[in-house]
């Protein structure tokens, strides 16, 4: 009888631990990452830098025209396709992160 009680207790404890693990994994994407399009550094800073040529040059170490020319040359090679599960990082943002 003692072995049956011990087995039931161990089984119950394992089920409780597994249930706790499932509860901890509620989020698939952290809120910081899901708000990247609204509050991300690229989206806040890039348009401000584009408005000021000198600041843009100091930040990226190239002029806006050179940056645009480089972007047009490599755009087709670095672009990714959006999927149902996740949206891809825009090619312009990938280039900006690489240059920085």
Secondary structure, DSSP 8 states (H G I E B T S, - for coil): -HHHHHHHHHHHHHHHHHHHHHHH---SS-HHHHTHHHH-HHHHHHHHHHH-HHHHHHHHSS-HHHHHHHHHHHHHHH-----SS-----HHHHHHHHH-
